[in-house]
Amino acid sequence: LFVEDVLAMLLLHLLLHEQLKVIKKELGMEKDDKDAIGDKFRERIKELKVPAAVMEVLEEELNKLSLLESQSSEFNVTRNYLDWLTSLPWGIMSEENLDLIQAAKILDEDHYGMEDVKKRILEFIAVSQLKGSTQGKILCFYGPPGVGKTSIARSIARALNRKYFRFSVGGMTDVAEIKGHRRTYVGAMPGKVIQCLKKTKTENPLILIDEVDKIGKGYQGDPASALLEMLDPEQNANFLDHYLDVTVDLSRVLFICTANVIDTIPEPLRDRMEMIDVSGYVAEEKMAIAKQYLVPQAMEHSGLKQEQINLQDSSLQTLIKSYCRESGVRNLQKHIEKVVRKVAYKVVKKEADKVEVTADNLQEFVGKPVFTHDRMYEQTPPGVVMGLAWTAMGGSTLFIETALRQQVDTSSDAKAPAVAGTLELTGHLGDVMKESCRIALTVARNELFELDPKNSFLTTNHIHLHVPEGATPKDGPSAGCTIVTALLSLALDTPIRQNIAMTGEISLRGKVLPVGGIKEKTIAAKRVGVTCVILPDENRKDFNDLPKYITDGLEVHFVSHYKDIHKIVFSAKT
């Protein structure tokens, strides 16, 4: 009897609740779950300028939602879809800063140098001001690591008063990361760009696509090809995400991509971007960056006050010269932080109230110098010439060494058959550089024949050519004229002029062709005490663009044929 009473009571409660719900619904005091969800979505888009095509899809999906059972899986899929579609900032834009002076001040506050980038952003603001409308652009900053490509993008967003969103595509192999998944999949989501619009709540954010040169390729597709639509000004006004399946306008987004090398970026993608070179820093620039930005930043992070540490200029110069020679300042930042941490440790242990860091006691803080000598040869012997190379870390100098591997004596027997000379190559050289060595040998043989027809050194002897250091991979054609000079120096048994370095591709007829990385190569030459640099004539414009403090004290020769190099590097008697 007791159980029956309890069940009757429960049934009565349930019946009354259902009746109450129906009465409230009739009076308009309460809505069922489906109506409440539909009204919530309609409320969201009431203030937005939703395109007609999107509005049509929205209404269709809302009608579908009202017919579905709230317990079904299709209901949740449709609700999630509507949630994404109504969360996008249709027609909402942040007010852009069009004040050139204010923007220039913000950019200078955060970064030293980088004039090309700053000028381009100020031009962008000037155009927006004249047009009176917000616009998008696709830029690509490329240069060695640690020069501030990623951090300047954040400053640009601040200078333009745009929302900032960053995502890295380094190693990305799935197209769905960019274009989204189809709605039919469980856990489907839109791509990164749609996620960005939802997060930033504006149609004109600044999107930084990091490490675009390291993008992967897998069985799920090629993300680099998926970026083509997104980064094409003609197409991105109607960007189609697989999940949303409605067109989204990305024409007002400012896209900035970053890369270390541009050779690995597919040509169609490179063609869509405006390339801006962010080259490495020279010692003077690093010094200014350390004093103005890195040292104050490191002191702030470690809690040290000005009266507790004195980092002398001589100690910073030693850090730059003997510890941190790369193009960027990331390594320099780590070393300064290391010094500051050790000073903080001494202050806390009450070993000292104020610590003086000088060039003499620097080793106590950062250990022994990494670079103890500037170059392998102070005086270059016959057969050795200094060349200039470009790497992803910046410019560097390298020596081309040549020596006899095996001497052939053909003078003793006049009837002996002519022996063809050979060239042995070592030093971890790539295919292009090996070809360059073979071209250089031909050019050197022809040049030597013109100088002295009786000298058969290069045609009969077995020569060994080595490019130290052996463990470092090297490739490219830019050492061509350096190799010719080294072979001629060996054949003539004459050392070339001292403190000279050169770069330039050589053609089979002896023409000197242009090469890249002139700024980095010039910086590397100056760093090791070179006083004379030989560059291809077609690189004159690149050299003229360099700041005066880089070119000061350098004797520069621009050459178009190997004969011009010969006159410079060898004395008149040869």
C-alpha positions in Angstrom: 0.0 0.0 0.0 2.8 2.4 0.9 4.6 1.9 -2.5 1.3 2.5 -4.4 0.8 5.8 -2.5 4.4 7.0 -3.4 3.9 6.1 -7.1 0.5 7.9 -7.1 2.1 11.0 -5.6 5.0 11.0 -8.2 2.5 10.6 -11.0 0.5 13.5 -9.7 3.6 15.7 -9.5 4.6 14.8 -13.0 1.1 15.6 -14.3 1.0 18.9 -12.6 4.5 19.9 -13.9 3.5 19.1 -17.4 0.2 21.1 -17.0 2.1 24.0 -15.5 4.5 24.0 -18.5 1.7 24.0 -21.0 -0.1 26.9 -19.2 3.1 29.0 -19.0 3.7 28.3 -22.7 0.1 29.3 -23.6 0.5 32.6 -21.6 3.9 33.3 -23.3 5.7 33.1 -20.0 8.1 30.3 -21.1 9.3 28.7 -24.3 10.4 25.2 -24.9 14.2 24.5 -25.5 14.1 24.5 -29.3 12.3 27.9 -29.5 14.7 29.4 -26.9 17.7 28.2 -28.9 16.2 29.6 -32.2 15.5 33.0 -30.5 19.0 33.1 -29.1 20.5 32.7 -32.6 18.2 35.3 -34.1 19.0 37.8 -31.3 22.7 37.4 -32.1 22.4 38.4 -35.7 19.9 41.1 -35.2 22.5 43.9 -35.1 24.8 42.3 -37.8 25.0 43.0 -41.5 24.6 39.4 -42.6 24.8 38.8 -46.4 21.6 37.7 -48.1 23.0 34.3 -49.1 24.1 33.6 -45.5 20.7 34.8 -44.1 19.0 32.3 -46.4 21.1 29.4 -45.1 20.5 30.6 -41.5 16.7 30.6 -41.9 16.8 27.2 -43.6 18.9 25.7 -40.7 16.7 27.4 -38.0 13.6 25.8 -39.6 15.3 22.5 -39.7 16.3 22.8 -36.1 12.6 23.4 -35.0 11.6 20.2 -36.7 14.3 18.0 -35.2 14.0 16.1 -31.9 16.3 17.7 -29.3 17.7 14.3 -28.3 18.8 13.4 -31.9 22.5 13.7 -33.0 21.4 15.8 -36.0 20.0 18.4 -33.6 23.4 18.9 -32.0 25.2 19.1 -35.4 22.8 21.8 -36.6 23.0 23.7 -33.3 26.8 23.7 -33.4 26.7 24.9 -37.1 24.3 27.7 -36.2 26.5 28.6 -33.2 29.5 29.1 -35.5 27.5 30.9 -38.2 26.0 33.4 -35.8 29.3 34.0 -33.9 31.1 35.5 -36.9 31.5 39.3 -36.9 29.4 39.9 -40.1 30.0 43.6 -41.0 31.9 44.4 -37.7 35.3 46.2 -38.1 37.6 47.7 -35.6 38.4 51.4 -36.1 41.7 51.7 -37.8 44.4 54.1 -36.7 45.2 56.4 -39.7 47.6 58.7 -37.8 51.0 58.3 -39.4 53.0 60.0 -36.6 51.3 57.8 -33.9 51.9 54.6 -35.9 55.6 55.5 -36.5 56.1 56.2 -32.8 54.6 52.8 -31.8 56.8 50.9 -34.4 60.0 52.7 -33.2 59.1 52.1 -29.6 59.1 48.3 -30.1 61.8 47.7 -32.7 65.2 49.1 -33.8 65.9 49.5 -37.5 63.7 47.4 -39.9 63.2 50.5 -42.0 61.8 48.6 -45.0 59.0 47.0 -42.9 58.1 50.2 -41.1 58.1 52.3 -44.3 55.8 49.7 -46.0 53.3 49.8 -43.1 53.2 53.6 -43.1 52.5 53.5 -46.8 49.7 51.1 -46.1 48.2 53.6 -43.6 48.6 56.5 -46.0 46.7 54.6 -48.8 43.9 53.7 -46.3 43.7 57.4 -45.2 43.3 58.6 -48.8 40.8 55.9 -49.8 38.9 56.4 -46.5 38.3 52.6 -46.2 39.8 49.6 -44.5 41.7 47.3 -46.8 43.6 44.1 -46.7 47.1 43.1 -47.9 49.3 40.1 -48.1 52.9 40.6 -47.0 55.8 38.2 -46.4 58.7 39.0 -44.1 61.7 36.8 -44.8 65.1 36.7 -43.1 67.3 34.8 -40.6 66.0 33.7 -37.2 65.9 36.1 -34.3 65.6 39.4 -36.3 62.1 40.2 -35.0 59.8 39.1 -37.9 57.1 37.6 -35.6 57.4 40.3 -32.9 57.1 43.2 -35.4 53.8 41.8 -36.6 52.3 42.3 -33.1 53.6 45.9 -33.1 52.1 46.5 -36.5 48.7 45.3 -35.1 49.1 47.8 -32.3 50.1 50.6 -34.6 47.1 50.0 -36.9 44.7 49.3 -33.9 43.8 45.9 -35.4 43.1 42.7 -33.5 46.1 40.3 -33.6 45.9 36.5 -34.3 48.8 34.2 -34.9 49.0 30.6 -36.0 52.0 28.6 -37.2 51.9 26.4 -40.3 55.4 24.9 -39.6 55.0 21.1 -40.1 51.3 21.4 -40.8 50.1 18.5 -43.1 46.3 18.6 -42.9 44.3 20.9 -45.2 41.4 20.8 -42.7 43.5 23.1 -40.4 43.0 25.9 -43.0 39.8 25.0 -44.8 37.9 23.2 -42.0 36.2 19.7 -41.9 33.0 18.8 -43.6 30.0 19.0 -41.2 29.3 15.3 -41.5 32.4 14.3 -39.5 32.1 13.9 -35.7 33.8 16.8 -33.9 34.0 18.8 -37.2 35.3 22.4 -36.9 36.0 25.3 -39.2 39.6 26.2 -40.2 42.0 28.6 -38.4 40.8 31.7 -40.3 37.2 31.3 -39.3 38.3 30.5 -35.7 40.3 33.8 -35.8 37.3 35.8 -37.0 35.2 34.4 -34.1 37.9 35.1 -31.5 38.9 38.6 -32.7 35.2 39.6 -33.3 36.2 41.8 -36.3 36.4 41.4 -40.1 39.7 43.3 -40.3 42.2 41.6 -37.9 45.9 41.1 -38.6 46.6 37.4 -39.1 50.2 36.3 -38.8 51.0 33.0 -40.6 54.3 31.9 -39.0 56.9 29.7 -40.6 55.3 29.5 -44.1 58.5 28.1 -45.5 58.3 25.0 -43.3 54.7 24.0 -44.3 54.3 20.2 -44.5 52.6 17.9 -47.0 50.8 14.7 -46.0 48.2 12.2 -47.2 45.5 14.6 -46.0 46.4 17.0 -48.8 48.8 19.9 -49.4 48.2 22.9 -47.0 50.4 25.2 -49.2 47.9 24.8 -52.0 45.0 25.5 -49.6 46.7 28.8 -48.6 46.5 29.9 -52.3 42.8 30.8 -52.1 43.1 32.5 -48.7 46.1 34.6 -49.8 44.8 35.6 -53.2 43.3 39.2 -53.3 41.1 38.1 -56.2 39.6 35.1 -54.4 39.6 35.8 -50.7 36.6 38.1 -50.8 34.7 34.8 -51.3 36.6 32.4 -49.1 34.8 29.1 -48.7 35.3 27.1 -45.6 34.4 23.4 -45.8 32.5 23.5 -42.5 30.5 26.7 -43.0 29.9 26.1 -46.7 29.1 29.8 -47.1 31.4 32.5 -48.5 33.2 34.7 -46.0 34.9 38.0 -46.9 38.6 38.0 -46.0 39.5 41.0 -48.3 39.9 43.4 -45.3 42.3 41.1 -43.4 45.9 42.1 -43.3 47.9 38.8 -43.7 51.5 38.7 -42.7 53.6 35.6 -43.4 57.1 34.9 -42.0 59.8 32.7 -43.4 63.5 32.1 -43.0 64.2 31.0 -46.6 62.0 31.7 -49.7 63.3 28.8 -51.9 61.1 26.3 -50.1 57.9 28.4 -50.5 56.0 27.1 -53.6 56.2 29.6 -56.6 52.4 30.2 -56.9 52.2 31.0 -53.2 55.3 33.3 -53.3 53.8 35.1 -56.3 50.7 36.1 -54.2 52.7 37.7 -51.5 54.7 41.0 -51.3 58.2 39.9 -50.2 60.0 42.1 -47.7 63.6 41.3 -46.8 64.3 41.5 -43.0 68.0 41.1 -43.0 70.4 40.5 -40.1 72.0 43.0 -37.8 75.6 44.3 -37.8 77.5 44.7 -34.5 76.6 48.4 -34.2 72.9 47.6 -34.6 73.1 44.7 -32.1 74.8 47.0 -29.6 72.0 49.6 -29.9 69.3 46.8 -29.6 71.1 45.4 -26.5 71.3 48.8 -24.7 67.8 50.1 -25.7 65.7 46.9 -25.4 67.4 43.7 -24.3 69.3 44.8 -21.1 66.3 46.8 -19.7 64.0 43.9 -20.5 66.2 41.3 -18.8 66.6 43.5 -15.7 62.8 43.9 -15.5 62.2 40.2 -15.8 64.8 39.4 -13.1 63.7 42.1 -10.7 67.1 43.9 -10.7 67.4 47.6 -10.2 69.7 50.0 -12.0 71.9 50.5 -8.9 72.5 46.7 -8.6 74.1 46.1 -12.0 76.4 47.9 -14.4 76.8 46.2 -17.8 79.6 48.1 -19.4 79.7 48.7 -23.2 82.9 46.8 -23.5 81.2 43.7 -22.0 78.4 43.9 -24.5 80.9 44.4 -27.4 82.7 41.2 -26.3 79.4 39.3 -26.1 78.6 40.3 -29.6 82.0 39.6 -31.1 83.0 36.4 -29.2 79.7 34.8 -28.3 76.9 35.9 -30.5 77.8 36.2 -34.1 74.6 35.1 -35.7 72.4 37.6 -37.7 69.6 37.7 -35.1 69.6 38.8 -31.5 67.9 35.8 -29.9 71.2 34.3 -28.8 72.4 37.7 -27.5 69.2 38.0 -25.5 69.9 34.5 -23.9 73.4 35.5 -23.0 72.3 38.9 -21.5 69.6 37.1 -19.4 72.3 34.6 -18.2 74.5 37.5 -17.0 71.6 39.2 -15.3 70.5 35.9 -13.6 73.9 35.4 -12.2 74.1 39.0 -10.9 70.7 38.5 -9.3 72.0 35.3 -7.6 75.0 37.3 -6.2 72.8 40.1 -5.0 70.4 37.8 -3.2 73.2 35.9 -1.6 74.6 39.2 -0.4 77.9 38.6 -2.1 77.7 42.1 -3.5 75.3 45.1 -3.5 76.4 46.2 -7.0 78.0 44.1 -9.7 80.2 45.5 -12.4 80.2 43.4 -15.6 83.3 44.2 -17.7 85.0 42.6 -20.7 87.6 41.2 -18.2 85.2 39.4 -15.9 82.6 38.4 -18.5 83.8 34.8 -18.6 82.7 34.3 -15.0 79.1 34.9 -16.1 78.9 33.2 -19.6 81.9 30.9 -19.8 84.6 30.7 -22.4 84.2 32.5 -25.7 82.6 30.5 -28.5 84.6 32.3 -31.3 88.3 32.7 -30.4 89.7 33.5 -33.8 88.2 35.6 -36.6 89.4 33.5 -39.5 91.4 30.4 -40.4 94.2 32.2 -42.4 95.6 35.5 -41.3 97.8 35.4 -44.4 96.5 33.4 -47.4 99.1 31.2 -49.1 99.0 30.3 -52.8 95.9 28.3 -53.7 93.8 29.7 -50.8 91.1 32.4 -51.3 88.4 33.8 -49.0 84.9 33.6 -50.3 81.6 35.0 -48.9 78.6 32.7 -48.2 75.0 33.2 -47.2 73.2 30.9 -44.7 69.8 30.9 -43.0 71.6 32.3 -40.0 73.1 35.2 -41.9 76.4 35.8 -43.8 79.7 34.0 -43.2 83.2 33.8 -44.7 84.6 30.6 -46.1 88.0 29.6 -47.5 88.5 27.7 -50.7 91.6 25.6 -50.3 93.4 24.0 -53.3 96.5 21.7 -53.2 98.2 19.1 -55.4 96.9 15.6 -54.8 99.3 13.9 -57.0 102.1 15.5 -59.2 102.6 14.3 -62.7 106.0 14.7 -64.3 105.8 14.8 -68.1 109.1 16.7 -68.7 111.5 13.6 -68.5 110.0 11.7 -71.4 108.9 13.7 -74.5 107.1 10.7 -76.0 105.0 10.1 -72.8 101.2 10.4 -73.5 99.5 13.5 -72.3 97.9 13.0 -68.9 94.5 14.6 -68.2 94.4 16.3 -64.8 91.6 15.6 -62.3 89.8 17.5 -59.6 89.0 15.9 -56.2 86.2 17.7 -54.3 85.6 17.5 -50.5 83.9 19.6 -47.8 80.2 18.3 -47.9 79.4 20.1 -51.2 76.0 20.0 -52.9 75.4 19.1 -56.6 75.2 22.8 -57.7 78.5 23.6 -56.0 80.2 20.6 -57.5 79.1 21.7 -61.0 80.3 25.2 -60.1 83.8 23.7 -59.3 83.9 21.9 -62.7 82.9 25.1 -64.5 85.6 27.0 -62.5 88.3 24.5 -63.5 87.4 25.0 -67.2 87.5 28.8 -66.8 90.8 28.7 -64.9 92.4 26.5 -67.6 91.4 28.9 -70.4 92.5 31.9 -68.3 95.9 30.3 -67.6 96.4 29.4 -71.3 95.9 33.0 -72.2 98.4 34.1 -69.5 101.0 31.5 -70.2 100.4 29.0 -73.0 103.3 26.8 -71.8 101.9 26.4 -68.2 100.0 23.1 -68.3 99.6 22.9 -64.5 95.8 22.7 -64.4 95.5 20.3 -67.4 98.0 17.7 -66.3 98.0 17.7 -62.4 95.6 16.0 -60.0 94.2 18.8 -57.8 92.3 18.5 -54.5 89.8 21.3 -53.7 88.5 21.5 -50.1 86.0 23.9 -48.5 86.3 23.8 -44.6 84.6 23.0 -42.3 83.9 19.5 -43.6 80.8 18.8 -41.5 78.9 21.9 -42.7 76.8 21.3 -45.8 77.5 23.8 -48.6 75.7 24.4 -51.9 75.0 27.1 -54.5 76.9 28.7 -57.3 78.1 31.9 -55.6 81.6 30.6 -55.0 82.4 30.3 -58.7 84.8 33.2 -59.1 86.5 32.4 -55.7 87.2 28.8 -56.9 88.7 30.1 -60.2 91.0 32.5 -58.3 92.1 29.7 -55.9 93.0 27.4 -58.9 94.9 30.2 -60.7 96.7 31.1 -57.5 97.9 27.5 -57.1 98.9 27.2 -60.8 100.9 30.4 -60.7 102.2 29.6 -57.2 101.4 33.2 -56.2 99.3 34.2 -53.2 96.6 36.7 -53.9 96.3 40.2 -52.4 95.6 39.9 -48.6 92.4 40.9 -46.8 90.3 40.4 -49.9 87.0 38.5 -50.2 84.8 37.8 -53.2 81.5 36.4 -54.3 79.9 35.8 -57.7 78.7 33.0 -59.9 80.9 32.2 -62.9 79.7 31.3 -66.4 81.6 29.0 -68.7 82.8 32.0 -70.7 84.1 33.8 -67.6 81.2 36.2 -67.0 80.5 37.0 -63.4 76.8 36.6 -62.6 74.7 38.2 -59.7 74.2 36.4 -56.4 71.9 37.0 -53.3 72.5 38.0 -49.7 74.8 40.9 -50.4 74.1 42.7 -47.1 74.8 39.6 -45.0 77.9 38.8 -47.0 79.2 42.4 -46.7 78.6 42.3 -42.9 80.5 39.0 -42.6 83.4 40.4 -44.6 83.7 43.5 -42.4 83.4 41.4 -39.2 86.6 39.4 -40.0 88.6 42.5 -41.0 88.4 42.3 -44.8 89.3 45.6 -46.4 88.5 44.8 -50.1 85.3 43.1 -51.5 84.7 42.0 -55.0 81.0 41.8 -56.1 79.2 41.1 -59.4 78.4 44.3 -61.3 74.7 43.5 -61.3 74.7 43.6 -57.5 75.7 47.2 -57.4 72.2 48.3 -56.7 72.0 45.9 -53.6 75.3 47.3 -52.3 74.2 50.9 -52.8 71.1 50.3 -50.7 73.3 49.4 -47.6 73.6 51.9 -44.7 76.9 53.9 -44.7 78.1 52.4 -41.4 78.2 48.9 -43.1 80.1 50.1 -46.2 82.5 52.5 -44.4 86.2 51.5 -44.7 85.5 48.9 -47.4 87.1 49.1 -50.9 84.6 47.6 -53.3 85.1 46.5 -56.9 82.2 45.6 -59.2 83.1 43.2 -61.9 81.4 41.7 -65.0 84.1 39.3 -66.2 86.8 37.2 -64.5 89.5 39.3 -66.2 88.5 42.2 -64.0 89.0 40.1 -60.9 92.4 38.9 -62.1 93.7 42.5 -62.4 92.6 43.2 -58.8 93.8 40.1 -57.0 97.1 39.4 -58.7 100.1 41.8 -58.9 101.1 43.4 -62.2 104.0 40.9 -62.8 101.6 37.9 -63.1 
